[in-house]
Amino acid sequence: MDYRRFDDKIVVRLEKGEEVIKSLKELCKKENIKLGEITGLGASDSVEIGVFNIYTKEYKTKIFEGMFEITSLVGSVSTKEDETYLHIHINFGDEDGNVRGGHLVASRISATCEIILSVIDGRVERKLNEEIGLNLFEF
């Protein structure tokens, strides 16, 4: 991973073999980022996504292997119990133009990934909402 900070924006380049979630958590810790917005695109050869089942309160996950273009990576940075909490969704397309998407669990970069992290001066903590089963923004 390489990056450069410009005031409240951080431009990030992930390298082949790096994992998106792990890399962004490391960056947030290093730069002491507690709140922000993430956008990005790139290429991946392994993507694990989840879809939340509101009845069982669990994510159903699926792993995809192949050549994929990450057409959209969007999400937020916040904290839960003072630790970095990333909530990111991904859309990715295959060589036939089929696009899939969901909650990003993991993604290994196959070529590169370009991410813009917009840092927000502040902090929003997450708390488990028992009724819904998700960690929601707590204001």
C-alpha positions in Angstrom: 0.0 0.0 0.0 1.1 3.5 -0.8 -0.7 6.7 -0.1 -0.5 10.4 0.1 -2.5 12.8 2.4 -3.9 16.1 1.1 -5.5 17.9 4.1 -8.7 15.9 4.7 -8.3 13.5 1.7 -6.0 10.5 1.5 -5.3 9.0 -2.0 -4.5 5.3 -1.6 -3.0 2.7 -4.0 -3.3 -0.9 -3.0 -0.9 -3.4 -4.6 -1.3 -6.9 -6.1 -2.0 -9.4 -3.3 -3.1 -6.9 -0.7 -6.4 -7.3 1.1 -8.7 -4.3 1.0 -10.2 -4.4 4.6 -7.0 -5.3 6.3 -5.1 -2.5 4.4 -7.7 0.2 5.2 -7.8 -0.8 8.8 -4.0 -0.4 9.0 -4.2 3.0 7.3 -6.9 4.2 9.6 -4.9 3.2 12.7 -1.6 4.7 11.4 -3.3 8.0 10.5 -5.6 8.0 13.5 -8.8 8.2 11.4 -12.0 7.8 13.4 -14.6 8.9 10.9 -14.6 9.1 7.1 -16.0 8.1 3.7 -14.4 5.6 1.3 -14.7 5.4 -2.5 -12.7 3.3 -4.9 -12.2 1.0 -7.9 -9.7 -1.5 -9.1 -9.2 -5.2 -9.9 -9.6 -8.3 -7.7 -9.1 -12.0 -8.1 -11.0 -13.0 -4.9 -14.0 -11.3 -3.4 -16.0 -12.4 -0.4 -19.4 -10.6 0.0 -22.3 -10.9 2.3 -26.0 -10.2 2.3 -27.6 -9.6 5.7 -30.7 -11.7 6.5 -33.0 -9.5 8.7 -34.8 -12.6 10.0 -31.8 -14.6 11.2 -29.7 -11.5 11.8 -26.7 -13.1 10.1 -24.8 -12.5 6.9 -24.9 -15.1 4.2 -21.5 -15.0 2.6 -20.1 -16.2 -0.7 -16.6 -16.2 -2.2 -16.0 -15.5 -5.9 -12.7 -16.4 -7.6 -11.7 -15.1 -11.0 -10.8 -11.9 -12.9 -12.9 -9.0 -11.6 -13.1 -5.3 -12.1 -14.1 -3.5 -9.0 -16.6 -1.1 -10.5 -17.6 0.5 -7.2 -16.3 0.5 -3.6 -18.2 2.7 -1.2 -18.3 2.8 2.6 -17.7 4.5 5.8 -15.1 4.6 8.6 -16.3 4.8 12.2 -15.4 3.2 15.5 -16.9 0.5 17.7 -15.5 0.2 21.2 -12.7 2.6 20.2 -11.5 0.3 17.3 -11.7 1.1 13.6 -15.0 -0.1 12.1 -15.3 -0.3 8.3 -18.7 -0.7 6.6 -18.0 -1.1 2.9 -20.0 -2.4 -0.1 -18.6 -3.5 -3.4 -19.8 -4.0 -7.0 -17.6 -6.1 -9.2 -17.9 -7.3 -12.8 -16.5 -10.4 -14.6 -15.2 -10.7 -18.1 -18.7 -11.4 -19.4 -20.0 -8.1 -17.9 -21.9 -9.8 -15.1 -21.9 -7.6 -12.0 -22.4 -8.8 -8.4 -22.3 -6.9 -5.2 -22.9 -6.8 -1.5 -21.3 -6.1 1.9 -17.5 -6.5 1.5 -16.0 -9.1 3.8 -12.7 -9.4 1.9 -11.1 -8.7 -1.4 -7.6 -9.6 -2.7 -6.2 -7.2 -5.2 -5.1 -8.7 -8.5 -3.5 -5.6 -10.1 -4.2 -2.4 -8.3 -7.0 -0.6 -6.3 -7.4 3.2 -6.1 -9.2 4.5 -3.1 -10.0 8.0 -1.9 -10.6 8.2 1.9 -12.3 11.5 2.9 -11.5 12.2 6.5 -14.2 13.8 8.6 -13.1 15.7 11.7 -15.1 14.0 14.4 -16.1 10.6 15.7 -19.2 8.4 15.4 -19.3 5.3 17.5 -21.3 2.2 16.5 -23.5 0.2 18.8 -25.3 -3.1 18.3 -29.1 -2.6 17.7 -30.5 -5.8 19.2 -33.8 -5.6 17.2 -32.1 -5.2 13.8 -29.0 -7.2 14.6 -26.5 -4.7 13.1 -24.0 -2.2 14.5 -25.6 1.2 13.8 -24.3 4.7 14.1 -24.9 6.0 17.6 -25.5 9.7 17.9 
